Amino acid sequence: MSTTSKFLIITLFLVGFTAINAQADSIVTVGVAPHGGYVILGGTVIPLKEVTLSAQIPGIVQTIAGEEGDSFTAGTDLVTINDDELQARKRSAEAQLGAAYTAMQNAQVQYTRELWNPSVYNPRPMGGMAMPTMFDSFFDGGRGTPFGSGSDKGIERHADLVTQGTQVQAAQSRIQQAQSGLREIEAKIRDAKSRAPFDGVITDKLVEIGDTVQPGLPLLKFSYSKFLRIKAEVPARLVPGLHKDMVVPARLDVNNTKVNARVAQIAPKADAKQHTITVKFDLPEGVPGGPGMYAEVMIPDINSPTRALPVVPKSAIIKRGSLPSVRVLDDEGKPKMRLIRTGIELDANHVIVLSGLEPGERVLTSDSGPATNWNQP
């Protein structure tokens, strides 16, 4: 085969390959989308919930459930403080409560005996030779003698019942006092154990086993990190452009991950020194990274004028080098490469072009079928 024949075959192959690729591409007209100004603010990724467990009683740290990053379920004892002194005080309080119950039982028995067998009607003790004393009937207030009346016995019996009833009430008060003291000690014993308030992980361990702690000293930080948030300080002038459940673009400092964040909470007042308002944005479940990493959110600026900017499908963008490019068809229908600068993503399939394209121009996409235009004029 001659050299000319070989060159002709190669040329026909390349032409056919180009024709096949051209048939696989789709032609899309550059549309427009309203686009206002945006401000990119830095923020910090935080867990959905986080608590700092502090010591409630003085003592020595006895046990710690784990290290940073370990997961625990709600109700697990995370930190235990030695409670030997409290246990001794509990046993003493239990003994006092038992004595109070015994005194109560004795007071009730005395009251019952006085109720059914009044002492005022019992015979007086004998004196001397088993004979009543000579002057008993004279000095006994007239009980059972002509010098007194029967009503005196009723008054005395009522007084005896009141006295025994008072003893019962006093015994009941001592029981309540002992019970209150025991409950107070039991509460302090419960405070010796710091339990997990919800399912989560230890993010910071602030003490070690053997450390002596005082009430109020932080022990560890415990957080629920299955769902994450971005916490950002937003200038007050930008807050009117935000509302709850609004979705804004965000970027995480892990592999330059771009996600959509939802406005979860807007603080009711601004910081007096920085004149900013704290805004928290919910992140989708399963995003890379964790609490403490850097993140950015794109906040709309309602004070800047709205412009109509070009928008193209993502499939039309070719990423080669530092700047993306697209294949634009000229007046003769021939594709030419053109560098562009992209902005935010409108949805999962379209992106705004800040420079390099004009609305109405035609670009090629790599889709096998016809592409859907965004606001195609």
Secondary structure, 3 states (H helix, E strand, C coil): CCHHHHHHHHHHHHHHHHHHHHHHCEEEECEEEEECEEEEEEEEEEEEEEEEEECCCCEEEEEECCCCCCEECCCCEEEEECCHHHHHHHHHHHHHHHHHHHHHHHHHHHHHHHHHCCHHHCCCCCECCCECCCCHHHHCCCCCCCCCCCHHHHHHHHHHHHHHHHHHHHHHHHHHHHHHHHHHHHHHHHHCEEECCCCEEEEEECCCCCCEECCCCEEEEEEEEEEEEEEEEEEHHHHHHCCCCCEEEEEECCCCEEEEEEEEEECCCCCCCCCEEEEEEECCCCCCCCCCCEEEEEEEECCCCCEEEEEEEHHHCEECCCCEEEEEECCCCCEEEEECEEEEECCCCEEEEEECCCCCCEEEECCCCCCCCCCCC
